[in-house]
Amino acid sequence: MDEHVNYENTVEKLKERKIELSDIAEITYYFQLKYLPGLTKEIALHSVKKVLQKREVQHVVWVALELDRLTEEDKLKEPINGVIKEDFGLFGVDELLGNAIAASFGSIGFTGYGYVDNVKPGIIGKLDRLGKTNDHITTTFADDIIGGIAAAAGSRLAQRYPNGFVDSIESDDEIE
């Protein structure tokens, strides 16, 4: 195998699905701002990028988006293809992958993921609606991994700024 999963091709994989890092950062920013005065969208984006630099997160993103693609192309066997395409409520594997990403920066990520999965802000809601209203597009996993990334970025920020105030993006780089 010549090429491995990495940050750059993971970002490209997201873009292929019309998912921009700024869309994910927007979610992180809005659900963390009340806990972290001084947070900026730039710092939220920086945190999203740091989450996506983790190899285990990259692998989950690739698996999730590939499952959505294979389902769109009806390449999985039934009944699982239909279960994924329908985004069947009791399936839950998509939420497990979202939570796996969310927990990559601590257990508080579970809380953040639960919140964004329930509220479905921004691109999460758009992807969820798109998958439920277009028979040719599957977003069963995409919306959950986006929620997981946003929650992990929020969890990461909470750990980086335990005093509850974000003073600069530079201080964010000092602790890894």
N, C-alpha and C positions, 0 to 999 in steps of 0.2 A: 504494500500500500504506500503510494508516494505521498499522498496528502492526508493529513490528520485534521480532525476537528480543531479549530482554533478561534480566537476572538474575531478575526477579520471575516472568515467565511461564515461564522455564526451570525454576525451582523448582516451579511449579505443574504443569508437564508431568511432572516426576519424580513428584510426589505422585499424579497421575492413575494412574501405574503402581505405586502403593503403595511408592514409594521416598522415604524421609525422609533429610534431610541428616545427621541424627544417626546413621543406619545406616551411612552412608559414613564419617563421622568415626570411628566405632567401629573400623572396619577400619584407618584411618590410625593411630589411637592404638595399637592392639595391635601393628602391625608396625613402628612407629617407636620405641616406648617403650624398647626395649633400646639403641637408639642415641642417644636423647635423654632422659636422666634429667631429671625435672622436667616432662616433657610432661603436660598434662592433657587430658581429653576436650574441655574448653571451647576450648583452644588448637587442638586437632585440628579441631574444628568450624569455628573461625575460618578455618583454612587451607583447608578444603573450600569455604567461602563465597568466599574470595578466588579459588580456582581457577574457580569458577562465574561469577565476574564477568568473566572473559575472554570476549570475543565469539566467538573461534574455538572455544572449548570449548562455549559455548552452541549454536553451529551444529552441531557434531558431535552433541551430545545430541539436538537436535531431529531431525536426519536419522536417527540410529539408532533413536530411539523411534518415529518415523514408519514406518520400514521394518518394525519389529516389528508395529505396528498394521496396516499394509497386508497383511502376511503373514497375520495372524490372520483378516482379512476376505477372504482369497483374492483380493486385488486386483492381485497381481503375476502376470505371465505365468509359465507353466511353461517350463523346469524350475526357474527361480530361486525361485519361491514354495515349492516342495517342499524345495529345498536349504536355504533359510533356516528353514523350519518344522522341518525335521529337525535343524538345527544341525550340518550335515554337517561332519565333522572336517577335511576338506581345503579347506573354503570359505575361511576365514581373513580375510575382509573385516571381520568383527566384531572380530577381534583387531587388525587394522590401525587401526580407529577407536579402540579402547581405547588402543593405543600412541600414536596421534596426541595424545590428551588427556594421557597420561602424560608425554610429552616436552615438553609446553607449559611446564614449569618446569625444563628441563634433561635431559640424557641419562641421568642416574641414575634418572629416572622409568621407563625401560625395565626396569631391574632390579626395581624395586618392582612394576611391572605383571606381569612374568613370575612373580614370587612369588605375588601374589594370584590370578592367573589359574590357576596350578597348584594352590594350596591351596584356593581358593574359600571364604574365610572369611565368616562372617556372611551378610548379605543376598545376596552374590554366589552362594554355594552354594544358598541358598533359591530364588533366581531361576533358576539353572541347572536345579535339580531340577524346579521348577514347569513350565518350558518343555519338559522331557523327559518329563513324566508327564501332562500335560494337553493333549489335542489341540486345544483351543480357545484356548490361550494361547501366545504366542510371546515368548520372552525372549532370543533369540539375540544381539541387540545390547545389550539392557539390562544383562546381567551384565558384559559387557566394558567398557561405558562407565563403569559404577560402579567397576570395577577401575581403569580409567584415571584417574578422578577421585581415588580414594583414593591411587593411586601419585603423581599430580601433587601432591597435598596433602602427601604425605610428602617428596617431592623439594623442594618449596618450603620446608618446615620445615628440612630439612638445610641448605639454602642460607642460611636466616635465622639459623640457630644453628650456625655452623661449628665452634665450640668444643665442641659436643656436650652443652650443657646449656641447657635452656629456663628462663629466669628470669622472664619475664612475657609476657602477651599484648600489653601496650603496646609492648614493644620490637619485637614482630613487626610493628607498624604503621609503625615508623620507616623500614623499608627496603622499598621496593616496586619 
